[in-house]
């Protein structure tokens, strides 16, 4: 309901949950989610021939964001 009000020009409070973003390009398909632009994250990146998995970890050791590419998108993400 709040989303519809905002789209129609209203000023209702709107808080959306974290959503998976899928970028479907032939050369480099990506999935990403979380707060990928945070400056305080420590990124753990594993790049292989099947693709890449990058995990953004905060100072408490919590997973806050991730990016996966190519064939690695089919795997379950392990924290």
Secondary structure, 3 states (H helix, E strand, C coil): CHHHHHHCCCCCCCCCCCCCEEECCCCCCEEEEECCCCCCCEEEEEEECCEEEEEEECCCCCEEEEEEEHHHHHCCCCC
